[in-house]
Each structure stands twice: as structure tokens, then as C-alpha cells.
Amino acid sequence: MSDSMERGKRDIYVVLSQTSTFPSKIIKLYTRKPYAHASIAFDERLDEMYSFARRGIWNPFNAGFIKENIRTGIFGRNVNTVCVIYRLSVTDEQYEKMRGIIDEFLSDSMSYSYNYLGVVGIAFNHPVTRSKKYFCSQFVAYVLKMSGIQVSDKIPAAVRPCDIQKFDEFEQIYVGKLKDYPDYIDGRGCSCKTA
């Protein structure tokens, strides 16, 4: 049991990643940052991980709120996806707020779609907020903000993965290929930072 669990807190995880998909490469090209995608997870193994991304493997324009799987879908197809994984200890109240927000998204998941205009707007420092439309880092920043955790002084529609990465309260627990993360967890046998 981690120290945070003993103190009556819960751990959540934020995953920043970079696949070899065309949209991901374009985002990396204009941001010049190592990661183009952000996800939020409620367990260390990332079995319950959510974001806004394409719903299938082939069509990047059929995108919205999804439950992600690091072994299938885009991550399963892009075996060289690199990532950094952060742990954040949150209060029980913050955790329950996050779960409530995710439950709202899950209850009507097909009504949410990807904020393509927001991605274009963020490239020109002009945030675009649209009802039921998010891009990945906007979604992660929104969930955290609505739970009382401000990862950036920007509004969620202006938050990029690199802005999330600057949050001081994150504890980095892994850097490397996403496909190797389960083996890292299994071989490690405890919750600790990578060397």
C-alpha cells in the first residue's frame, strides 16, 4: 500500500504519449514537444484510462470520448509509442468528483466529439471552447480542474500536454515505451520511481 493510500488519499495517473500516427506527428511538429496526447487513468496498470481520441484505428475524424487500452487500438498498433506516466495523490473528495465527471461522460459518450477547432485554435493561441467537444489535454485539464486541481493557469481549452507536464505535484513514475509499462509494473513489485 502506498503512503498516499495510508493517509486516506487515492492515486490517479496522467499519461502523456506520442504515437506514430499522422495527427500525432503534426501536433509534435508544431509544438516541438515530445508528447502530443494526454490521458487520465484511475489505476496504476492503466486498465481504466480515458481521453478524447479516435474511436477506431483507421479514421482519425471519428473521434470523441473513449476508454483507452494500452494493448489494443491505436496504442496496440503503434508498438513504439513513447510515454511519460505521472502519479498524483488526491483526496477522497477530489477522487469522487473525478469519478462523477467520468461517469457523466460515460453515460452519454457518443454525444461527445473531438474539438478539432480547439486544436487549430491552440496552435494560434486562440482557445476555442465548444459544448461537448474536447481535445485530449483539454479533457484531462477539465477533469482535474472540476475536481479542484489546477494543473495550469490557462483555461482547459488552452492547455497542451506540455502544460500538464509542468505541474509540480505530479510524481513521475515511468518514462519509456508504453508497451513495456506492464512488464515494468510486474517486475518492479512496488510503487516507486524509475531510475
VORO-842504 format. One record per residue: residue in one letter; y, x, z of N, C-alpha, C, O in turn. Coordinates in steps of 0.05 Angstrom, whole numbers, plus 32768, in hexadecimal, padded with zeros to 4 digits. Atoms other than C-alpha are relative to their C-alpha. Layout:
BEGIN
aYXZYXZYXZYXZ;...
//
This chain:
BEGIN
m7FE880118000800080008000801980128000801B80248010;s7FE87FEF80028044801C7FEC80127FFA801880107FE68025;d7FED80047FEA807C8025801F80107FE67FFD80157FD88011;s7FF08018800480A37FED7FFF7FF17FE780087FFC7FD48012;m801080177FF880697FBC80097FFF7FFD801E80007FE78029;e800180017FE380667FCF8052801A7FF6800C80197FEA8022;r7FE680097FF680B07FC0805A80057FE37FF9801B7FD97FFD;g7FFC801C800780A67F798040800F7FFD7FE5801B7FE97FE0;k7FF48001801B80C07F8A7FFA7FEA80007FEB7FD280047FF1;r80128000801780A07F847FB6800980147FEB8021801B7FEA;d7FF97FED8016809E7FB57F7C7FFF7FF17FE67FEC7FE27FE0;i80008009801C80B17FA27F35800380197FEF800A802E7FF9;y80007FE9801280AF7FCF7EF880107FFA7FE7800F7FE47FDD;v7FF18002801980DD7FDB7EBE7FF680167FEE7FF4802E7FF5;v800C7FEE801380C07FFB7E80801380037FE8801B7FEF7FDC;l7FF07FFA801880EB801C7E4A7FED800E7FED7FDF80217FF5;s80137FF5801380C5802D7E0B800C80047FE480217FF97FDE;q7FF97FFA801B80CA80467DC47FE77FFF7FEE7FD680117FF1;t801680018013809980307D8E8008800C7FE6801E80177FE3;s7FFA7FF5801B809580467D4680067FEA7FEC80067FEE7FD4;t7FF98016801280A980027D2B801B80057FF3802B80147FFE;f7FE77FFC800E80E27FFF7CF980187FF78011802C80068013;p7FE980087FF081117FD67D26800580148017801C801A801E;s7FFD7FED7FEA810480067D60800C801A7FF7801D80268004;k7FF57FE7800B811380427D34801E7FFD7FF9802E800F7FFE;i7FE380068006815580227D1D8010800080198026800C801A;i7FF180017FE7816A80147D648003801C800C801980238015;k7FFE7FE57FF7815A805B7D78801480117FF0802280227FFB;l7FEE7FF18012818180767D3C801D7FFB8008802D800E8008;y7FE380057FFA81C280537D4F80078005801E801E800C8024;t7FFA7FFB7FE481BB805B7D9B7FFE801E8007800B8028801A;r80067FE47FFB81A280A37D987FF58004801C7FFA80198029;k800D80007FE5817B80947DD87FE27FFF7FFC7FD87FF67FE7;p801D7FFE80038130809E7DE47FF17FE680007FDA7FE57FF6;y800F80197FFD811E80567DF280107FE87FF480287FE67FF8;a7FF38016800E812C80177DCA7FF87FE4800B80037FD08003;h800B80197FF681057FE27DF17FFF8000801E7FFA8014802A;a800280037FE381067FC77E387FEF7FE880077FF07FD47FFA;s801180157FF780D47F9D7E5E80018000801F80088014802B;i800280027FE380CB7F847EA67FE47FF880077FD97FE67FFA;a801C80067FF880887F827ECA7FFF7FFB801E800F8005802D;f800380077FE480707F667F0C7FE8800E800D7FE180088024;d80167FF17FF580357F957F167FFF801C7FF5800880207FDF;e80017FE4800880287FDF7F137FF080067FE77FF680187FD8;r80117FFC80187FF37FD87EDD800D7FF47FE780027FF77FD1;l7FF1800D801680257FB27EB17FF07FEA7FF37FF47FE57FDB;d800F8016800B7FF57F797EA880117FE77FFD800B7FD57FED;e7FED80168002802E7F487EB3801B800B7FF9802C8010800B;m7FE87FF3800A80667F637E88800D7FEE7FEB80007FE37FDA;y7FF280138011809C7F3B7E648018800E7FF2802380217FFD;s7FE87FF7800E80D37F477E3180067FED7FE97FFA7FD87FE7;f7FF9800E801980F37F2E7DF17FF980137FEA800480297FE8;a80097FEF801680D17F4A7DB37FF27FEE7FEC7FF27FD57FEF;r800F800F801480A97F357D767FE87FF3800D7FDB7FFE801E;r8017800F7FF580747F007D857FE580097FF47FD080058000;g80187FF7800D80427F1D7D548004801E7FF88018802A7FFF;i7FFE7FE3800780347F627D38801180057FE7801F80187FE6;w7FF57FFA801A804E7F5B7CF1801C7FF67FFB802B80037FEC;n7FE6800B8007808D7F307CF080148004801680137FF7802B;p7FEC7FFA7FEB80C87F4D7D1780147FE9800380237FE98017;f7FED80167FFF80F07F0D7D097FF67FE8801080057FD68016;n800B80157FEE80C17EE07D307FFF800D801C7FEA80178025;a7FFD7FF27FE780D97EF97D73800C7FEE8015801B7FDC800F;g7FF580107FEA80E97EDD7DB77FF4800A801A7FEC8021801D;f800B7FF97FE680D07EDC7DFF7FE280047FFE7FD47FF27FF3;i801D7FFB8002808A7EFB7E057FF6800D801A8005801B8028;k800E7FF17FEC80587F137E377FF480177FF17FE580137FDE;e80097FE9800F80497F5A7E217FE6800B800C7FDF80078023;n80197FF37FF980077F807E238000801C7FF5800480207FDD;i7FFE7FE4800980057FCC7E207FE880087FF07FE8801E7FE4;r80187FF9800F7FC07FCB7E007FFE7FF17FE57FEE7FF97FD4;t8002800F80197FCB7F987DC8801C7FFC7FF4803080067FFF;g7FE78006800D80027F7F7D9A800E801A7FF68001802D7FED;i7FF07FE98009803A7FB07D887FF88019800E7FF5802E8002;f80077FE87FF180287FE07DC07FE480097FF97FDF80217FF8;g801C7FF880087FDE7FDF7DAD7FFF800C7FE57FEF801F7FE0;r7FFF7FF5801B7FEF7FED7D65800F801B7FFF8008802C7FEF;n7FF07FE87FFF802280237D757FF78012801780038012802C;v800D7FF17FEA7FF680527D9D801080188009800B8023801E;n7FEF7FE97FF8802C80887D9F80197FF7800D802C8006800F;t7FE8800A7FF1805E805B7DC38004801180197FF280158029;v7FF97FF17FE8808280857DF780107FEE8013801D7FDB800A;c7FF280117FEC809F80687E378008800F80187FFF8026801D;v7FFA7FF77FE480BE80737E7A7FFE7FE6801180077FD18009;i800580177FEF80AA80457EB3800D8004801B800A80198027;y7FF17FFF7FE780D580367EEF7FF57FEB80137FED7FD5800B;r800780137FEB80C380157F3180197FFA8010802A800B8014;l7FE980097FF080F57FED7F597FF67FEF80177FE87FDB8011;s800780117FE980EA7FD27F9F80167FEB8004802E7FF18005;v7FED80167FFD810A7F8E7FA77FF87FEF80187FE17FF18021;t800680127FE9810E7F5C7FE07FEE7FE97FF77FEC7FE47FDF;d80108018800780DF7F217FE380107FEB7FF280077FDE7FDF;e7FEF8014800C81197EF47FD2800780077FE380067FF67FD2;q7FFA7FF7801C812C7F1D7F947FE87FFD7FEF7FE97FF47FD8;y80198003800F80E47F1E7F7F7FFA7FE37FF87FF37FDD7FE2;e8005801C800580DC7ED37F8580147FF57FEC800D7FE47FDC;k7FEC80088014811D7EC97F5E7FF780087FE47FF97FF97FD1;m800A7FF5801A81017EF57F267FE97FEF7FF67FE87FE87FDE;r80178010800880C07ECE7F2580087FE57FF77FFD7FDA7FE3;g7FF6801A800880E67E8D7F22800D80017FE480097FEE7FD4;i7FF37FFD801B810F7EA67EE67FEB80037FEB7FEC7FF67FD6;i80157FFC801480D17EBD7EC27FF07FE67FFC7FE97FDF7FE5;d800E801A800380AF7E7A7ED080107FED7FEF80047FDE7FDF;e7FF08011801280EA7E577EAF7FFC80087FE37FFA7FF77FD1;f80057FF6801C80E17E837E717FE57FF87FF77FE17FEF7FE0;l801C8007800880967E777E717FFC7FE27FFB7FED7FDB7FE9;s8003801D8003809D7E2B7E7880097FF67FE580017FE07FDC;d7FF58009801A80C37E267E36800380187FEE8018801B7FE1;s7FFD7FE6800D80B57E697E1580077FFF7FE3801680107FD9;m7FFB8001801C80B87E527DCD801D7FF77FF980267FF97FE2;s7FE48007800581007E397DD5801280188002802A80167FFB;y7FF17FE87FFE81177E807DE27FFC80117FE77FE580147FDD;s80037FEF801881257EAE7DA78010801A8004801F801D8017;y7FF47FE57FFE813E7EF47D9A801D7FFF7FF880257FF17FE5;n7FE38000800481887F027D9D800780167FEB8012802C7FF3;y7FFA7FED801581907F267D59801D80067FFF8025801D7FFB;l7FE37FFC800081DB7F1C7D5A800980128017801B80228014;g7FF97FF07FE981DD7F3B7D9F7FFA801D7FFB8009802F8004;v80077FE4800681BA7F7A7D868015800C7FEE801D80237FF1;v7FEB7FF7801281ED7F807D4E801A8004801080288018800D;g7FE77FFF7FF082267F717D7E800180188013801580258015;i80017FEA7FED820F7FA67DB08005801B7FF2800F802E7FFD;a7FFC7FE8800F82107FDA7D79801E80057FFB8026801C7FF7;f7FE37FFE8004825A7FCC7D7080107FFB801980287FF48018;n7FF380057FE6826A7FC47DBB800D7FE4800180237FE1800C;h7FF7801C7FFF82737F797DB17FE97FEE80097FDB7FE47FF8;p8017800F7FF682407F557DDE80017FE37FF680167FD67FF5;v8003801C800A82277F127DC37FEC7FF280127FD47FFA8013;t801280107FEF820A7EE07DF57FFB7FE57FF3800E7FD87FEA;r80088019800D81E47EA57DD87FEC7FF280117FDA7FFF801D;s801280107FEF81BF7E6D7DFB7FE380047FF77FDD80017FDF;k801D7FFC800481747E7B7E017FF980167FEC7FE480157FE0;k80057FEA8012817A7EBA7DD78006801A8010801C801D801B;y7FFD7FE77FF281707F007DF47FF480167FEF7FE380117FDE;f800F7FE88009815E7F467DDE7FF5800D80197FFC8006802F;c80117FF67FEA81307F707E098010800A8019800B8001802F;s7FF17FF57FE981627F977E3580137FEB800C80187FEC8024;q7FF080167FF5818F7F5A7E3B7FEF7FEF80127FF97FE78028;f801280107FF081547F337E557FF9800D801B7FFB80008030;v80067FF27FE881407F687E8880188001801380167FFC802B;a7FE87FFF7FF081887F707EA080077FE4800B80107FE28022;y7FFB801B7FF7818F7F247EA57FEE7FF880177FF77FEE802B;v801380067FEA81507F1B7ECF8007800E801980078002802F;l7FF97FF17FE881657F527EFE801B7FF6800C801D7FF28024;k7FE6800A7FF681AD7F397F037FFE7FE5800E800A7FE18023;m8003801A7FF481997EF27F117FF08001801A7FF07FEE8029;s800F7FFC7FE7816D7F0D7F49801080118014800680188029;g7FEE7FF17FEE81A87F337F687FFF801E7FFD8008802D800F;i80027FE48005819B7F777F49801180077FE7800A7FFE7FD1;q7FED7FF9801681D47F937F1E7FF9801C7FF6800180308003;v80087FE6800A81B77FCB7EF38017800E7FF1801580267FEB;s7FEA7FF5801081F87FD57ECD80197FF0800680187FD9800F;d7FE8800F7FFC82417FC27ED380077FF07FE7801B7FE17FE7;k7FFC80108019823B7FA37E8D7FF27FE580047FE17FE28015;i800E801A800182287F5B7E807FE580057FF37FE280177FE3;p801B7FFC800B81DE7F537E6D800080037FE17FF180137FD6;a7FFF7FFE801D81F07F497E23800B801A7FF5800B801F7FDD;a7FF67FE68008820F7F8E7E227FEE8017800A7FF4802F8005;v80117FEC7FF481D67FB37E457FEB800A7FEC7FDC7FFA7FE1;r80147FF3801181AC7FE47E1D7FEB800C80127FEF800F802A;p80147FF37FF0816C80047E34800A8019800E8003801E8025;c7FF57FE87FF3819280457E4280127FF9801880158009802A;d7FEF80087FE981C1801E7E717FED7FFA80187FF48000802F;i801480077FEB818480047E987FF6801A800D7FF2801C8025;q800B7FE67FF7816B804C7E9D8012800E80148009801F8024;k7FEC7FF27FEE81AA80617EC380007FF4801D800D7FFF802E;f8000800E7FE6819C80327EFE7FF4801380167FDC801A8014;d80087FEC7FED819880607F3B7FE87FF880127FDA8009801D;e801580097FED816880357F647FE480007FF47FD07FFC8002;f801A7FFE800C812F803C7F327FF2801980097FFE802E800B;e80117FE97FFB80F6806A7F447FEF80057FE87FDE7FF47FE1;q80117FFA801880D8808B7F067FE4800780097FE080198019;i801B7FFA7FF8808D80897F0C7FEF800B7FE97FD980157FEE;y80107FF680168076809B7EC6801180057FE880247FF67FE2;v7FF47FFA801A808D80BB7E857FE9800A7FEE7FDA801B7FF6;g80157FF78012805E80C27E497FF87FEA7FED80087FD77FE9;k800A801580138035809A7E187FF77FE880107FEA7FEA8024;l800680187FF2802E80527E2C7FE27FFB80027FD87FF18016;k801D800480017FE480517E187FF2801080167FDC8009801E;d800D7FEF7FEB7FD680887E4C80077FF7801C7FFB8001802F;y7FF780097FE67FF880637E857FE97FF580117FE77FFB8029;p8016800A7FF07FB9803C7E9C7FEE8017800B7FE680168022;d80107FE97FF77F92807E7EA0800F800F8016800280198029;y7FF07FF37FEC7FCB809C7EC77FFE7FF1801B7FFA7FFE8030;i800280107FE87FC980637EF97FE48002800C7FE180068024;d801B7FFF7FF67F7D80657EFF7FF9801C800B7FEC801E8020;g80057FE57FF77F7B80B17F078010800880188008801A8027;r7FED7FF87FEB7FB480B47F377FF67FF6801B7FF78004802F;g800A800B7FE77F9780857F6B80147FFA8015800D7FF1802B;c7FEB80067FED7FDA807D7F8E801A7FFB7FF2801C80017FDA;s7FE58004800C8022806A7F828011801880068019801D801C;c7FEF7FE97FFD804980A97F76800C80087FE580037FFE7FD0;k7FF37FF88019807780C97F437FF080137FF07FDF80217FFB;t800D7FEC8010805F80F17F09800E801B80058025801C800E;a7FF47FE57FFC806B813C7F0D801380077FEA801F801C7FEA;
//
